[in-house]
């Protein structure tokens, strides 16, 4: 996590001296670092939790993590307000502040206790990098992981859509009175949705977990499907590719700013539903292989993220919504199949321990 976090600091700091070659180089570097960071973070969260606390801790982590969407967008919104071009002074202030925040986060990572030290969590000896890689390949061939990989793949598509495509669509819809301003507020609403989902499933994890993880994923499924339908009605299909005055399906052809912001919040809330429960289920059923499990999760998610960014540059909005809807349905079904199996086997295991 420390090595991965350091690459984030380097990537952000490179914008203080923007050079094309440096941006490409640090983009590759932060991609490698992200793989280290997220696999390590999932492993750490699992080792520092148990069956009773993994759902709560996953929700709290997700709410804190996504709070950056809200506070970061508010900061940039006010820093860029009224500016047609970003001057060097503004750029230096913004990226100096972001670099400072990243350094504070890295310092906190250095202060975290090691799992198993002084009674904190459990130790996890994977037997070295090569053995861990071997376990990852073996785990990837299991039925449950293959099924969960469909859910992982969908979360990557959704991540690319709401982090890059949707904001582009909003900013390219010229029938809005001020599309550039709306993009910033849309990012804030996305953060509110993410934080709300993480907080709800963290604070009330003790109550929600008794009903299983599948109802929460189903809520995320329905929330995303409704958001996709409203986006279909509200935004023109050419908006991911070009600035357009094309009408929406609403009366008079005028897109609704309220619906655009509502969809942002719904995309964030639904994403929190999926990801908090993915963390919870991986931390529950792969306690002894959490490192490889989270590595496969981020590998599959990153693969689909790259795929979405590739096809989003050539496909219109409605085609992208069709792809998202298909994988949303498939990912929900496969997650529920694994969760139902866990619910059936868990009581038997607990009964066996009592005997």
ABEGO torsion letter per residue (X at the ends): XAAAAAAAAAAAAAAABBBAAAAAAAAAAAAAAAAAAAAAAAAAAAAABBAAAAAAAAAAAAAAAAAAAAAAAAAAAAAABGBABBBAAAAAAAAAAAAAAAAAAAAAAAABBBBGBGGBEBBBBAGEAAAAAAAAAAAAABAAAAAAAAAAAAAAAAAAAAAAAAAAAAAABAABABAAAAAAAAAAAAAAAAAAAAAAAAAAAAAAAAAEAAAAAAAAAAAAAAAAAAAAAABBAAAAABBBABBBABBGGBBBAAAAAAAAAAAAAAAAAAAAAAAAAAAAAAAAAAAAAAAAAAAAAAAAAAAAAAAAAABBAAAAAAAAAAAAAAAAAAAAAAAAAAAAAAAAAAAAAAX
